[in-house]
Amino acid sequence: MALPLGETITLLVQILLIMAAYSLLLVKDNHAFRFAQASLGAVSLANLVVYTIITIRSTSIDPLLNGKIIYIIPILLGILLYTRIIDEYAWMSRYGISVFIGTGLGIAARGIMETQIIGQIKANALPIIGGKIYPFDNIVIIASSFFVLTYFFFTLKPTGAARSVLDKSSKIGRYVMMIAFGSIFGNVILSRVSWFAGRIGFIVDSLIRIFAAA
């Protein structure tokens, strides 16, 4: 049974765009890759505009029309941002920008404190014996955290034996970070290879569907 014409064209366009994107690996920069790159940017921008309009309507305009007058404040602050287009009234955009930055900074600071500081301290408050993988893996986590912290210890400059201990500890911390960064890089490469294999599988399956249905 033949595929519908619209579905066939869609699959062929997807295949051509995927091949154009990966053509950068074969012939470096070329017009096909630039076309695929521009298409991705255009589609992403179009989706962003549509979702932005939907978000504005659902989070501000609709509540305002339903009687929630308080929503007029963020709407006016958002409108003030566009006064930067007119030089004479550009100073009015500072009010919207200041509220936006202040609110964002407050939310971000709270999140950073919870996840990057308090959360990390809680994650390292482990019993010495009895890890989830091996009995002594908690020791490795605690010791690794300590060695990495000593690598960034710049407050005091001890001398003598303390200096020698700190140097050795910071050196171990540097090795720990190298292992961690290497592991992260390896995971990134594996994920990229997995995506590439998925795209190749999509191309093969799509071609089989097109020619089998012909």
N, C-alpha and C positions, 0 to 999 in steps of 0.2 A: 504493500500500500504506500503510495507516494506521500511524502510529507507536504503539508500546506506550503504554498509559495512564500508566505510571510515568514514561516519558521525556517525554511531553507535559506532565505536571504539573511535572516538574523544570524544563523549559525555560520554562514560564509563570511559575513562582516566580522563576527567575533574571531574567527580563525585568522583572517587577514590582519586584524589589528594585533592579535597576539604575536603572529609571525613578524609583523613590522616592529613591535616593541623589542623582540629578542634579536632583531637584525643588527642591533648595536653591537652584539657580541661577535658578529661575523665580519661586518664591513665598517665597523666604527660608526661615526656620525653620518647619517644619510637622511634623505628626504622622507623615506618611509617611517623611520623612527621619529622624526620631528612631527610627522602627521599624527602618529599614534600618541605622542606626548601631548600635542595640542588638543587632540580629541579628548584625552583623559582630563586635561585641565578644563576644557569647555564644559564637559558633562558634569564634572565635580562642581564647577562654579554655578551651573544652572540648578543642580540639586540643592546647593547651599542657598541660593536665592529663594527657591520655592519653599524649602523647610524653614527659612527665616521668616518668610511672610506668614506661613502657617503658625509658627511659634508666636509671632507678634499678635496675630489675631486671637489665638487661644489663650494666651497668658495676659493680655492687656485689653484688647478691644472688646472681646466678648464679655469679660467681667465688668468692664465699664458700662457697657450697654445694659447689663443686668442689674445695674444700680449700685455697683461698688465704686463710689466716687473717688476713693483713695487712690485708685489706679491712674488717675489723671496726673499724679506727680511723676511717676516714672515715664509716662508718655511724653510729658512736657520736657523732662530732662533728656529723653532720647531725641526729641525734635531739636533741642538746642545744639546737639552735636553737629547738625547739618548747617549751622550758621557759619561754620568755618569756610564755607564756600564763598560767602560774601565778606570781603575784607572789613567793611564798616562795622559788621556785627559779629566778627569772629571771636571777640572777647567773651561773648555769651556762652560759647561752647565750653568754657572752662568750668562752669558749674556742673554740667553733665559729666565731663571728664573726671573732675575731682570726686564726685559721688561714686562714679564707676570704679575708679582706681582705689578709693578708700574702702569701699565695700569688698572689692575683690581681694585687696591686700589683707583685710581682716579675716576673710574666710580662708585664704591661703595660709596665713600665719597659724590659724587654729589647726588646719589640716596638717601642716608641717610639724607642729609641735606634737600632735597625736600620733602621726604615723612615723615620722623620721626620727623623733627623739624618744618620746615615751614608749612608743611601740617597739623600738629597737632595744631599749633597756629591758622591757618586759620579755622580749624574745631571748635575751641572753641571761635572764634570771632563771637558770636551769639547775636541776640537781646534778651533781658531779657524776653520779653513777645512774644508769638506767635510761639511755637514750632510746629513740624510736627505732633506730636501725641496729646499732650495736651497743653493748653496755657502756662503752667509753666514748661514744661519738659526741656526747655533751661536753666532755673535756676538750675535744678538738675544737668545738665551736667557741667555747669560752676562751681557750688559749689563743685561738686565731684572732678573736676580737681584741684581746689584750695586746697582742703583738702589733696589729694594725694601728691601734690607738697610739702606741709608743712611736710609731713611724711619724705621726703628726704631732708629736710633743715638742713644741717650740717655746713654751713659756719660760722654762728654766734651762740653764746650761750647766749641768753638774760636771764635776771634775773628778779625776782619779778613777777609782774602781767603779763608781756609779756611772761615770761617763762610758766606760768600757761595756758595762751591762746594758746601758741604754742603746749603744751602737749595735750590739749584737741583737738585741730585741727588735730594734727598728729594721735591721737587715732581714730578720725572719719575717717581720710584717710585710716587707717589700716582696719577698718570695710568695707569701700568702696572697697578696693582691695580684701578683703576676698569674698565679694559678687560677684565681677567681676570674680575672679578665680573660684569660685563655679559655676558660670554661664558657663564659658568656659569649665570646666570639665564636666558639665552636657550635653553640646552640643556635646562634644567628645563622651561621652557614648551613646547618642542618635544616632550619626552617625555610631558608631560601631554596635549597635543593628540593625540599618537599613541595613548595609552591610550584617550582619549575616542573617537577614530575606530574603534579596535578594538571598543569596547563597542557603538557604533552598528552596526557591521558584524555583530556577534554577534546583536543584536536583529533586524536585518533577515533574516539567514540563518535564525534560529530561527523567525521568523514564516512565512517561505517554506516551511520544512520542515513546520510544523504545518498550514498551510492547503492546501499541495500534497498532503499525505497524507490530508487529510480526504475 
